[in-house]
Amino acid sequence: MGEVPTSHDLLVGKRVVVTAAAGTGIGSAVAQRCLEEGASVLISDIHERRLGETADRLAETTGARPHTALCNVTVEDDVQALVASAAEAMGGVDVWMNNAGLGGDVDLVDMTDEQWSSVLGVTLDGTMRCTRAALRHMIDAGIKGAIVNNASVVGWRAQAGQCHYAAAKAGVMALTRCSAIEAAPHGININAVAPSIAMHPFLEKVSDADLLEELSSREAFGRAASPVEVANVMVFLASGLASYMTGEVVSVSSQHP
């Protein structure tokens, strides 16, 4: 359950950026798996203290310290600075992992414009902004790279209180498909994962315990995924093993009807 597989050097020589990687969620798990698979990694986040703590933990866990850069994906200048930081620290970017997202739980009749805009601003607009910047960098540098987006099964499935988040994640899926067609002539793959529920301490802290238990019980395995189980699929999509996949949204879920 959530065990880290033996490294197969899937990303040796690759330069990877992971957004929203601070903490203990999917982002930091992706960064860890990339480091274990031989990549050079830069992690970004909006939280400076947690970013530093995550880098320290990854260095202790993997023996390789990732580069770090602060970035608010809702600010274009920050995203441009992130690309520049990655180019300076690693010489370029071969793989871009879009992990930044913002959730919430409110019925549409009670939702404010600000709540709607905040979730879409980070989750959809931020993913667009980073994808655009990564594509420009890769195309200009002649890099045949990969972009992996983090969507969600709620982009397909109805869940009360999630109109803003579901709309944003459905948008990420559409963005993935359309941008993949545009990127294909440049040899760039763009895919996404759609997790159902990946349990980690921060999610448990901000979410209703009964809801988390209910969602977990719906899974075929009777439990939530661990962040590393989602990260493993993201690493696969970033690797040469997925060289003929693009525009795909891969469900990382055992959920049953």
DRENPA-3360 file (N, C-alpha, C; in nm, 2 decimals, always signed):
BEGIN
1 = MGEVPTSH = +0.08/-0.12/+0.00/+0.00/+0.00/+0.00/+0.09/+0.12/+0.00 ~ +0.10/+0.19/-0.11/+0.17/+0.31/-0.12/+0.32/+0.30/-0.11 ~ +0.37/+0.17/-0.13/+0.51/+0.15/-0.12/+0.59/+0.21/-0.24 ~ +0.70/+0.26/-0.21/+0.79/+0.32/-0.32/+0.85/+0.21/-0.40 ~ +0.83/+0.20/-0.53/+0.89/+0.09/-0.60/+1.04/+0.11/-0.62 ~ +1.11/+0.01/-0.65/+1.25/+0.02/-0.68/+1.28/+0.11/-0.80 ~ +1.38/+0.20/-0.78/+1.41/+0.29/-0.89/+1.46/+0.22/-1.01 ~ +1.41/+0.27/-1.13/+1.45/+0.21/-1.26/+1.52/+0.32/-1.34;
9 = DLLVGKRV = +1.57/+0.43/-1.27/+1.64/+0.54/-1.34/+1.55/+0.59/-1.46 ~ +1.42/+0.61/-1.44/+1.34/+0.65/-1.55/+1.36/+0.79/-1.59 ~ +1.41/+0.87/-1.50/+1.43/+1.02/-1.53/+1.57/+1.06/-1.52 ~ +1.67/+0.97/-1.54/+1.81/+1.01/-1.54/+1.84/+1.12/-1.65 ~ +1.90/+1.22/-1.61/+1.93/+1.33/-1.70/+1.82/+1.43/-1.73 ~ +1.70/+1.41/-1.67/+1.59/+1.50/-1.69/+1.59/+1.61/-1.58 ~ +1.55/+1.72/-1.62/+1.54/+1.84/-1.54/+1.39/+1.87/-1.51 ~ +1.35/+1.86/-1.39/+1.20/+1.86/-1.36/+1.17/+1.97/-1.26;
17 = VVTAAAGT = +1.06/+2.04/-1.30/+0.99/+2.14/-1.21/+0.86/+2.08/-1.16 ~ +0.84/+2.10/-1.02/+0.72/+2.05/-0.96/+0.66/+2.17/-0.89 ~ +0.54/+2.22/-0.93/+0.48/+2.33/-0.86/+0.40/+2.28/-0.74 ~ +0.38/+2.37/-0.64/+0.30/+2.34/-0.52/+0.36/+2.21/-0.45 ~ +0.49/+2.21/-0.43/+0.55/+2.09/-0.38/+0.58/+2.09/-0.23 ~ +0.55/+2.20/-0.16/+0.57/+2.20/-0.02/+0.47/+2.12/+0.05 ~ +0.51/+2.07/+0.17/+0.42/+1.99/+0.25/+0.43/+1.84/+0.23 ~ +0.32/+1.77/+0.25/+0.33/+1.62/+0.25/+0.23/+1.56/+0.15;
25 = GIGSAVAQ = +0.19/+1.64/+0.05/+0.09/+1.59/-0.04/+0.15/+1.54/-0.17 ~ +0.07/+1.54/-0.28/+0.11/+1.48/-0.40/+0.24/+1.55/-0.46 ~ +0.25/+1.68/-0.45/+0.36/+1.75/-0.50/+0.49/+1.71/-0.44 ~ +0.50/+1.70/-0.31/+0.63/+1.66/-0.25/+0.66/+1.51/-0.28 ~ +0.55/+1.43/-0.30/+0.57/+1.29/-0.33/+0.62/+1.28/-0.47 ~ +0.57/+1.36/-0.56/+0.62/+1.36/-0.70/+0.77/+1.40/-0.70 ~ +0.80/+1.50/-0.63/+0.94/+1.55/-0.63/+1.03/+1.44/-0.57 ~ +0.99/+1.37/-0.47/+1.07/+1.26/-0.42/+1.09/+1.15/-0.52;
33 = RCLEEGAS = +0.98/+1.11/-0.59/+0.99/+1.00/-0.69/+1.08/+1.04/-0.80 ~ +1.07/+1.17/-0.84/+1.16/+1.22/-0.95/+1.31/+1.21/-0.91 ~ +1.34/+1.26/-0.79/+1.47/+1.25/-0.74/+1.52/+1.10/-0.73 ~ +1.43/+1.01/-0.69/+1.47/+0.87/-0.68/+1.49/+0.81/-0.82 ~ +1.43/+0.87/-0.92/+1.44/+0.81/-1.05/+1.56/+0.88/-1.13 ~ +1.64/+0.96/-1.06/+1.76/+1.02/-1.12/+1.75/+1.16/-1.17 ~ +1.64/+1.23/-1.15/+1.62/+1.36/-1.21/+1.68/+1.47/-1.13 ~ +1.72/+1.58/-1.19/+1.74/+1.70/-1.12/+1.61/+1.77/-1.10;
41 = VLISDIHE = +1.58/+1.82/-0.98/+1.45/+1.87/-0.95/+1.45/+2.01/-0.89 ~ +1.36/+2.09/-0.93/+1.33/+2.22/-0.87/+1.19/+2.22/-0.82 ~ +1.17/+2.24/-0.69/+1.03/+2.25/-0.63/+1.00/+2.39/-0.61 ~ +0.87/+2.43/-0.63/+0.82/+2.56/-0.61/+0.70/+2.56/-0.52 ~ +0.67/+2.67/-0.45/+0.55/+2.68/-0.37/+0.54/+2.83/-0.33 ~ +0.42/+2.86/-0.28/+0.40/+3.00/-0.23/+0.44/+3.01/-0.09 ~ +0.46/+2.90/-0.01/+0.49/+2.91/+0.13/+0.64/+2.89/+0.15 ~ +0.71/+2.99/+0.19/+0.86/+2.99/+0.19/+0.91/+2.89/+0.30;
49 = RRLGETAD = +0.85/+2.90/+0.42/+0.90/+2.81/+0.53/+0.88/+2.66/+0.49 ~ +0.76/+2.63/+0.45/+0.73/+2.49/+0.42/+0.81/+2.44/+0.30 ~ +0.84/+2.53/+0.21/+0.92/+2.49/+0.09/+1.06/+2.45/+0.14 ~ +1.12/+2.53/+0.23/+1.25/+2.50/+0.28/+1.25/+2.37/+0.36 ~ +1.15/+2.35/+0.44/+1.14/+2.23/+0.52/+1.12/+2.10/+0.43 ~ +1.04/+2.12/+0.32/+1.03/+2.01/+0.23/+1.16/+1.97/+0.16 ~ +1.23/+2.08/+0.12/+1.36/+2.05/+0.05/+1.46/+1.98/+0.15 ~ +1.46/+2.02/+0.28/+1.54/+1.95/+0.38/+1.50/+1.80/+0.39;
57 = RLAETTGA = +1.37/+1.78/+0.40/+1.32/+1.64/+0.42/+1.36/+1.56/+0.29 ~ +1.34/+1.61/+0.17/+1.37/+1.54/+0.05/+1.52/+1.51/+0.04 ~ +1.60/+1.60/+0.09/+1.75/+1.58/+0.09/+1.78/+1.47/+0.18 ~ +1.72/+1.46/+0.30/+1.75/+1.36/+0.39/+1.70/+1.22/+0.34 ~ +1.58/+1.22/+0.28/+1.52/+1.10/+0.23/+1.59/+1.04/+0.11 ~ +1.62/+1.13/+0.02/+1.68/+1.08/-0.11/+1.83/+1.09/-0.13 ~ +1.89/+1.18/-0.05/+2.03/+1.20/-0.06/+2.06/+1.31/-0.17 ~ +1.96/+1.37/-0.22/+1.97/+1.47/-0.33/+1.88/+1.59/-0.29;
65 = RPHTALCN = +1.94/+1.71/-0.27/+1.85/+1.82/-0.24/+1.80/+1.89/-0.36 ~ +1.67/+1.91/-0.37/+1.61/+1.98/-0.48/+1.64/+2.13/-0.48 ~ +1.64/+2.19/-0.59/+1.65/+2.34/-0.59/+1.51/+2.39/-0.55 ~ +1.50/+2.51/-0.51/+1.37/+2.57/-0.46/+1.35/+2.71/-0.52 ~ +1.23/+2.75/-0.54/+1.19/+2.88/-0.59/+1.05/+2.91/-0.54 ~ +1.03/+3.03/-0.49/+0.89/+3.07/-0.45/+0.81/+3.11/-0.58 ~ +0.69/+3.07/-0.58/+0.60/+3.10/-0.70/+0.46/+3.10/-0.66 ~ +0.39/+3.20/-0.70/+0.24/+3.21/-0.69/+0.19/+3.19/-0.84;
73 = VTVEDDVQ = +0.13/+3.08/-0.86/+0.09/+3.05/-1.00/-0.02/+3.14/-1.06 ~ -0.08/+3.22/-0.97/-0.18/+3.32/-1.02/-0.11/+3.45/-1.07 ~ +0.02/+3.46/-1.06/+0.09/+3.58/-1.09/+0.19/+3.55/-1.21 ~ +0.16/+3.61/-1.32/+0.24/+3.58/-1.44/+0.39/+3.61/-1.42 ~ +0.42/+3.72/-1.36/+0.57/+3.75/-1.33/+0.63/+3.64/-1.25 ~ +0.56/+3.58/-1.15/+0.61/+3.47/-1.07/+0.64/+3.35/-1.16 ~ +0.55/+3.32/-1.25/+0.57/+3.20/-1.33/+0.69/+3.22/-1.43 ~ +0.70/+3.34/-1.48/+0.82/+3.37/-1.57/+0.95/+3.36/-1.49;
81 = ALVASAAE = +0.94/+3.41/-1.36/+1.06/+3.40/-1.28/+1.09/+3.25/-1.24 ~ +0.99/+3.17/-1.23/+1.01/+3.03/-1.20/+1.09/+2.96/-1.32 ~ +1.04/+2.99/-1.44/+1.11/+2.93/-1.56/+1.26/+2.98/-1.56 ~ +1.28/+3.11/-1.53/+1.41/+3.16/-1.53/+1.50/+3.10/-1.42 ~ +1.44/+3.07/-1.31/+1.51/+3.01/-1.20/+1.55/+2.87/-1.23 ~ +1.46/+2.80/-1.30/+1.49/+2.66/-1.34/+1.60/+2.65/-1.44 ~ +1.59/+2.75/-1.54/+1.69/+2.75/-1.64/+1.83/+2.78/-1.58 ~ +1.83/+2.87/-1.48/+1.96/+2.91/-1.42/+2.01/+2.79/-1.34;
89 = AMGGVDVW = +1.93/+2.73/-1.26/+1.97/+2.62/-1.17/+2.00/+2.49/-1.24 ~ +1.92/+2.46/-1.34/+1.94/+2.33/-1.40/+1.98/+2.33/-1.55 ~ +1.98/+2.45/-1.61/+2.01/+2.46/-1.75/+1.89/+2.45/-1.84 ~ +1.78/+2.43/-1.79/+1.66/+2.41/-1.87/+1.56/+2.32/-1.80 ~ +1.44/+2.30/-1.87/+1.34/+2.21/-1.81/+1.29/+2.11/-1.91 ~ +1.30/+1.98/-1.88/+1.26/+1.87/-1.96/+1.12/+1.83/-1.92 ~ +1.08/+1.84/-1.79/+0.96/+1.79/-1.74/+0.90/+1.89/-1.65 ~ +0.77/+1.92/-1.67/+0.70/+2.02/-1.59/+0.58/+1.95/-1.52;
97 = MNNAGLGG = +0.57/+1.95/-1.39/+0.46/+1.88/-1.32/+0.37/+1.99/-1.26 ~ +0.25/+2.01/-1.31/+0.16/+2.11/-1.26/+0.08/+2.05/-1.15 ~ +0.11/+2.09/-1.03/+0.04/+2.03/-0.91/-0.04/+2.13/-0.84 ~ -0.03/+2.26/-0.86/-0.09/+2.36/-0.78/-0.24/+2.36/-0.80 ~ -0.32/+2.36/-0.69/-0.46/+2.36/-0.70/-0.52/+2.41/-0.57 ~ -0.64/+2.46/-0.57/-0.71/+2.51/-0.45/-0.85/+2.45/-0.45 ~ -0.89/+2.40/-0.34/-1.02/+2.34/-0.33/-1.12/+2.42/-0.24 ~ -1.22/+2.36/-0.20/-1.32/+2.42/-0.11/-1.45/+2.33/-0.11;
105 = DVDLVDMT = -1.54/+2.37/-0.02/-1.66/+2.29/-0.01/-1.77/+2.38/+0.02 ~ -1.85/+2.42/-0.08/-1.96/+2.51/-0.06/-2.06/+2.48/-0.17 ~ -2.19/+2.48/-0.14/-2.29/+2.47/-0.24/-2.30/+2.59/-0.33 ~ -2.34/+2.57/-0.45/-2.34/+2.68/-0.55/-2.43/+2.79/-0.50 ~ -2.54/+2.76/-0.44/-2.64/+2.87/-0.40/-2.57/+2.96/-0.29 ~ -2.47/+2.91/-0.22/-2.41/+2.99/-0.12/-2.27/+3.04/-0.16 ~ -2.23/+3.00/-0.29/-2.09/+3.04/-0.33/-2.09/+3.18/-0.38 ~ -1.98/+3.25/-0.33/-1.96/+3.39/-0.38/-1.87/+3.39/-0.51;
113 = DEQWSSVL = -1.88/+3.50/-0.57/-1.79/+3.52/-0.69/-1.64/+3.50/-0.66 ~ -1.61/+3.55/-0.54/-1.47/+3.54/-0.49/-1.43/+3.39/-0.47 ~ -1.51/+3.31/-0.41/-1.48/+3.17/-0.39/-1.47/+3.10/-0.53 ~ -1.56/+3.13/-0.62/-1.55/+3.07/-0.75/-1.42/+3.11/-0.82 ~ -1.39/+3.24/-0.82/-1.27/+3.29/-0.89/-1.14/+3.24/-0.83 ~ -1.14/+3.23/-0.69/-1.02/+3.19/-0.63/-0.98/+3.05/-0.67 ~ -1.08/+2.96/-0.67/-1.05/+2.82/-0.70/-1.01/+2.80/-0.85 ~ -1.08/+2.87/-0.94/-1.05/+2.86/-1.08/-0.91/+2.93/-1.11;
121 = GVTLDGTM = -0.89/+3.04/-1.03/-0.77/+3.12/-1.05/-0.64/+3.04/-1.03 ~ -0.64/+2.96/-0.92/-0.52/+2.87/-0.89/-0.53/+2.74/-0.98 ~ -0.64/+2.67/-0.97/-0.65/+2.54/-1.03/-0.64/+2.53/-1.18 ~ -0.72/+2.62/-1.24/-0.73/+2.62/-1.39/-0.63/+2.72/-1.45 ~ -0.65/+2.85/-1.41/-0.57/+2.96/-1.47/-0.42/+2.93/-1.44 ~ -0.39/+2.89/-1.32/-0.25/+2.86/-1.28/-0.19/+2.75/-1.36 ~ -0.27/+2.65/-1.39/-0.22/+2.54/-1.47/-0.20/+2.59/-1.61 ~ -0.29/+2.67/-1.66/-0.27/+2.72/-1.80/-0.15/+2.81/-1.81;
129 = RCTRAALR = -0.13/+2.89/-1.71/-0.02/+2.99/-1.71/+0.12/+2.91/-1.71 ~ +0.12/+2.81/-1.62/+0.25/+2.73/-1.62/+0.27/+2.65/-1.74 ~ +0.16/+2.59/-1.79/+0.17/+2.51/-1.92/+0.22/+2.60/-2.03 ~ +0.17/+2.72/-2.04/+0.21/+2.81/-2.15/+0.35/+2.85/-2.13 ~ +0.40/+2.88/-2.01/+0.54/+2.91/-1.99/+0.63/+2.80/-2.02 ~ +0.59/+2.68/-1.98/+0.68/+2.56/-2.00/+0.69/+2.53/-2.15 ~ +0.58/+2.54/-2.22/+0.58/+2.52/-2.36/+0.67/+2.62/-2.44 ~ +0.65/+2.74/-2.40/+0.74/+2.84/-2.47/+0.88/+2.81/-2.45;
137 = HMIDAGIK = +0.92/+2.78/-2.32/+1.06/+2.74/-2.29/+1.10/+2.62/-2.37 ~ +1.03/+2.52/-2.37/+1.07/+2.39/-2.44/+1.08/+2.41/-2.59 ~ +0.98/+2.48/-2.65/+0.98/+2.50/-2.79/+1.10/+2.59/-2.83 ~ +1.12/+2.70/-2.76/+1.23/+2.79/-2.79/+1.37/+2.72/-2.78 ~ +1.38/+2.62/-2.68/+1.50/+2.55/-2.66/+1.52/+2.43/-2.74 ~ +1.41/+2.39/-2.81/+1.41/+2.27/-2.89/+1.41/+2.14/-2.80 ~ +1.35/+2.15/-2.68/+1.34/+2.04/-2.59/+1.22/+1.96/-2.62 ~ +1.24/+1.83/-2.64/+1.12/+1.74/-2.65/+1.09/+1.68/-2.52;
145 = GAIVNNAS = +1.01/+1.76/-2.45/+0.98/+1.74/-2.31/+0.84/+1.68/-2.28 ~ +0.81/+1.69/-2.15/+0.68/+1.64/-2.11/+0.62/+1.73/-2.00 ~ +0.49/+1.75/-2.01/+0.41/+1.82/-1.91/+0.31/+1.73/-1.85 ~ +0.30/+1.72/-1.72/+0.20/+1.64/-1.65/+0.11/+1.73/-1.56 ~ -0.02/+1.72/-1.58/-0.11/+1.80/-1.50/-0.18/+1.72/-1.40 ~ -0.22/+1.78/-1.29/-0.29/+1.71/-1.19/-0.44/+1.75/-1.19 ~ -0.52/+1.66/-1.24/-0.67/+1.69/-1.25/-0.74/+1.62/-1.13 ~ -0.86/+1.57/-1.15/-0.93/+1.50/-1.04/-1.05/+1.43/-1.10;
153 = VVGWRAQA = -1.09/+1.32/-1.04/-1.20/+1.25/-1.09/-1.33/+1.33/-1.08 ~ -1.33/+1.44/-1.00/-1.45/+1.52/-0.99/-1.47/+1.60/-1.12 ~ -1.36/+1.61/-1.21/-1.38/+1.66/-1.34/-1.48/+1.58/-1.42 ~ -1.50/+1.45/-1.38/-1.59/+1.36/-1.45/-1.72/+1.34/-1.37 ~ -1.70/+1.33/-1.24/-1.81/+1.28/-1.15/-1.87/+1.39/-1.06 ~ -1.99/+1.38/-1.04/-2.06/+1.48/-0.96/-2.04/+1.46/-0.81 ~ -2.02/+1.58/-0.75/-2.00/+1.57/-0.60/-2.05/+1.71/-0.54 ~ -2.15/+1.70/-0.45/-2.21/+1.82/-0.40/-2.10/+1.91/-0.33;
161 = GQCHYAAA = -2.11/+2.04/-0.34/-2.02/+2.13/-0.28/-1.90/+2.16/-0.36 ~ -1.89/+2.10/-0.48/-1.76/+2.10/-0.56/-1.78/+2.17/-0.70 ~ -1.88/+2.25/-0.71/-1.90/+2.31/-0.85/-1.78/+2.38/-0.90 ~ -1.72/+2.46/-0.81/-1.60/+2.54/-0.86/-1.48/+2.45/-0.88 ~ -1.45/+2.36/-0.79/-1.34/+2.27/-0.81/-1.36/+2.17/-0.93 ~ -1.48/+2.12/-0.94/-1.51/+2.03/-1.05/-1.49/+2.10/-1.18 ~ -1.55/+2.22/-1.19/-1.54/+2.30/-1.32/-1.39/+2.33/-1.35 ~ -1.31/+2.36/-1.25/-1.17/+2.39/-1.27/-1.10/+2.26/-1.32;
169 = KAGVMALT = -1.12/+2.15/-1.25/-1.05/+2.03/-1.29/-1.10/+1.97/-1.43 ~ -1.23/+1.99/-1.46/-1.27/+1.96/-1.60/-1.20/+2.05/-1.70 ~ -1.18/+2.17/-1.66/-1.10/+2.26/-1.75/-0.96/+2.22/-1.77 ~ -0.90/+2.17/-1.66/-0.76/+2.12/-1.67/-0.76/+2.00/-1.77 ~ -0.86/+1.91/-1.76/-0.86/+1.80/-1.86/-0.87/+1.85/-2.00 ~ -0.96/+1.95/-2.03/-0.97/+2.00/-2.16/-0.85/+2.08/-2.21 ~ -0.79/+2.15/-2.11/-0.66/+2.22/-2.14/-0.55/+2.11/-2.18 ~ -0.55/+2.00/-2.11/-0.45/+1.90/-2.14/-0.47/+1.85/-2.28;
177 = RCSAIEAA = -0.59/+1.81/-2.31/-0.62/+1.75/-2.45/-0.58/+1.85/-2.56 ~ -0.63/+1.98/-2.55/-0.61/+2.07/-2.66/-0.46/+2.11/-2.67 ~ -0.40/+2.14/-2.56/-0.26/+2.18/-2.56/-0.17/+2.07/-2.61 ~ -0.21/+1.95/-2.58/-0.13/+1.83/-2.63/-0.13/+1.82/-2.78 ~ -0.24/+1.86/-2.85/-0.24/+1.86/-2.99/-0.15/+1.96/-3.05 ~ -0.15/+2.08/-2.98/-0.06/+2.19/-3.03/+0.09/+2.16/-3.00 ~ +0.12/+2.08/-2.90/+0.25/+2.06/-2.86/+0.31/+1.94/-2.93 ~ +0.23/+1.85/-2.99/+0.28/+1.73/-3.05/+0.38/+1.75/-3.16;
185 = PHGININA = +0.36/+1.85/-3.25/+0.45/+1.87/-3.36/+0.59/+1.91/-3.31 ~ +0.60/+1.95/-3.18/+0.73/+1.99/-3.12/+0.79/+1.88/-3.04 ~ +0.72/+1.76/-3.04/+0.78/+1.65/-2.97/+0.76/+1.65/-2.82 ~ +0.65/+1.73/-2.78/+0.63/+1.75/-2.64/+0.50/+1.67/-2.60 ~ +0.50/+1.59/-2.50/+0.39/+1.52/-2.45/+0.32/+1.59/-2.34 ~ +0.19/+1.60/-2.34/+0.11/+1.66/-2.23/+0.00/+1.57/-2.19 ~ +0.01/+1.52/-2.06/-0.10/+1.43/-2.01/-0.14/+1.48/-1.87 ~ -0.23/+1.41/-1.82/-0.28/+1.44/-1.68/-0.32/+1.32/-1.60;
193 = VAPSIAMH = -0.31/+1.33/-1.47/-0.37/+1.23/-1.38/-0.50/+1.28/-1.32 ~ -0.59/+1.19/-1.29/-0.71/+1.23/-1.22/-0.73/+1.14/-1.10 ~ -0.67/+1.18/-0.99/-0.69/+1.11/-0.86/-0.83/+1.12/-0.81 ~ -0.87/+1.02/-0.73/-0.99/+1.03/-0.66/-0.96/+1.09/-0.52 ~ -0.90/+1.02/-0.43/-0.87/+1.07/-0.30/-0.73/+1.02/-0.26 ~ -0.64/+1.11/-0.23/-0.51/+1.07/-0.19/-0.49/+1.13/-0.05 ~ -0.48/+1.05/+0.05/-0.48/+1.09/+0.19/-0.34/+1.14/+0.24 ~ -0.33/+1.26/+0.30/-0.21/+1.31/+0.36/-0.25/+1.40/+0.47;
201 = PFLEKVSD = -0.16/+1.43/+0.56/-0.19/+1.51/+0.68/-0.26/+1.64/+0.66 ~ -0.22/+1.72/+0.56/-0.29/+1.85/+0.53/-0.43/+1.83/+0.49 ~ -0.46/+1.73/+0.41/-0.60/+1.70/+0.37/-0.68/+1.67/+0.49 ~ -0.63/+1.58/+0.58/-0.70/+1.54/+0.70/-0.73/+1.66/+0.79 ~ -0.64/+1.76/+0.79/-0.65/+1.88/+0.87/-0.76/+1.97/+0.82 ~ -0.77/+1.99/+0.69/-0.87/+2.09/+0.64/-1.00/+2.03/+0.59 ~ -1.02/+1.90/+0.60/-1.14/+1.83/+0.54/-1.22/+1.77/+0.66 ~ -1.34/+1.75/+0.63/-1.43/+1.69/+0.72/-1.40/+1.54/+0.73;
209 = ADLLEELS = -1.38/+1.49/+0.85/-1.34/+1.35/+0.87/-1.44/+1.25/+0.82 ~ -1.57/+1.28/+0.84/-1.67/+1.19/+0.80/-1.68/+1.18/+0.65 ~ -1.65/+1.30/+0.58/-1.65/+1.30/+0.43/-1.54/+1.22/+0.38 ~ -1.42/+1.23/+0.44/-1.30/+1.16/+0.40/-1.32/+1.01/+0.41 ~ -1.39/+0.97/+0.52/-1.41/+0.83/+0.55/-1.51/+0.78/+0.45 ~ -1.61/+0.86/+0.41/-1.71/+0.81/+0.32/-1.65/+0.80/+0.18 ~ -1.57/+0.89/+0.14/-1.50/+0.89/+0.00/-1.41/+0.77/+0.00 ~ -1.34/+0.75/+0.11/-1.24/+0.63/+0.11/-1.31/+0.50/+0.10;
217 = SREAFGRA = -1.43/+0.49/+0.16/-1.50/+0.37/+0.17/-1.56/+0.33/+0.03 ~ -1.57/+0.43/-0.06/-1.63/+0.41/-0.19/-1.52/+0.34/-0.28 ~ -1.39/+0.35/-0.24/-1.29/+0.29/-0.33/-1.29/+0.14/-0.32 ~ -1.26/+0.08/-0.43/-1.26/-0.07/-0.44/-1.17/-0.13/-0.33 ~ -1.06/-0.07/-0.30/-0.96/-0.12/-0.20/-1.01/-0.08/-0.06 ~ -1.11/+0.00/-0.05/-1.16/+0.03/+0.08/-1.07/+0.13/+0.16 ~ -0.99/+0.20/+0.08/-0.90/+0.30/+0.14/-0.87/+0.41/+0.04 ~ -0.82/+0.52/+0.08/-0.77/+0.62/-0.01/-0.63/+0.59/-0.06;
225 = ASPVEVAN = -0.59/+0.65/-0.17/-0.46/+0.63/-0.22/-0.36/+0.71/-0.13 ~ -0.24/+0.67/-0.13/-0.13/+0.75/-0.07/-0.08/+0.85/-0.18 ~ -0.02/+0.96/-0.14/+0.03/+1.05/-0.25/+0.13/+0.99/-0.34 ~ +0.21/+0.89/-0.29/+0.31/+0.83/-0.37/+0.25/+0.74/-0.48 ~ +0.13/+0.69/-0.46/+0.06/+0.61/-0.56/+0.02/+0.69/-0.68 ~ -0.02/+0.82/-0.65/-0.04/+0.91/-0.76/+0.09/+0.96/-0.82 ~ +0.19/+0.98/-0.74/+0.32/+1.03/-0.79/+0.38/+0.93/-0.89 ~ +0.36/+0.80/-0.86/+0.41/+0.69/-0.95/+0.36/+0.70/-1.09;
233 = VMVFLASG = +0.23/+0.73/-1.10/+0.17/+0.75/-1.23/+0.22/+0.87/-1.30 ~ +0.24/+0.98/-1.23/+0.29/+1.10/-1.29/+0.43/+1.08/-1.34 ~ +0.51/+1.01/-1.26/+0.65/+0.98/-1.31/+0.65/+0.90/-1.44 ~ +0.56/+0.80/-1.44/+0.54/+0.72/-1.56/+0.51/+0.81/-1.68 ~ +0.42/+0.90/-1.67/+0.38/+0.99/-1.78/+0.49/+1.08/-1.82 ~ +0.58/+1.11/-1.73/+0.69/+1.20/-1.76/+0.81/+1.12/-1.82 ~ +0.80/+0.99/-1.82/+0.92/+0.91/-1.86/+0.90/+0.87/-2.00 ~ +1.01/+0.81/-2.05/+1.01/+0.76/-2.19/+0.91/+0.64/-2.21;
241 = LASYMTGE = +0.87/+0.58/-2.10/+0.77/+0.47/-2.11/+0.64/+0.52/-2.17 ~ +0.61/+0.65/-2.16/+0.48/+0.70/-2.20/+0.50/+0.79/-2.33 ~ +0.60/+0.75/-2.41/+0.64/+0.84/-2.52/+0.54/+0.85/-2.63 ~ +0.44/+0.76/-2.64/+0.34/+0.76/-2.74/+0.20/+0.81/-2.68 ~ +0.20/+0.85/-2.56/+0.08/+0.90/-2.49/+0.08/+1.05/-2.49 ~ -0.03/+1.11/-2.54/-0.04/+1.26/-2.52/-0.19/+1.29/-2.53 ~ -0.23/+1.39/-2.45/-0.37/+1.43/-2.44/-0.45/+1.34/-2.36 ~ -0.39/+1.25/-2.28/-0.46/+1.15/-2.21/-0.48/+1.20/-2.06;
249 = VVSVSSQH = -0.60/+1.16/-2.00/-0.62/+1.19/-1.86/-0.64/+1.05/-1.80 ~ -0.54/+1.02/-1.71/-0.54/+0.88/-1.66/-0.60/+0.88/-1.52 ~ -0.70/+0.81/-1.50/-0.76/+0.80/-1.36/-0.67/+0.72/-1.27 ~ -0.64/+0.78/-1.16/-0.57/+0.71/-1.05/-0.67/+0.69/-0.94 ~ -0.75/+0.59/-0.95/-0.86/+0.57/-0.87/-0.90/+0.42/-0.87 ~ -0.96/+0.38/-0.76/-1.02/+0.25/-0.76/-1.17/+0.26/-0.72 ~ -1.22/+0.38/-0.75/-1.36/+0.41/-0.71/-1.45/+0.33/-0.80 ~ -1.55/+0.28/-0.73/-1.66/+0.20/-0.80/-1.79/+0.27/-0.79;
257 = P = -1.89/+0.24/-0.87/-2.02/+0.31/-0.86/-2.08/+0.29/-0.73;
% end
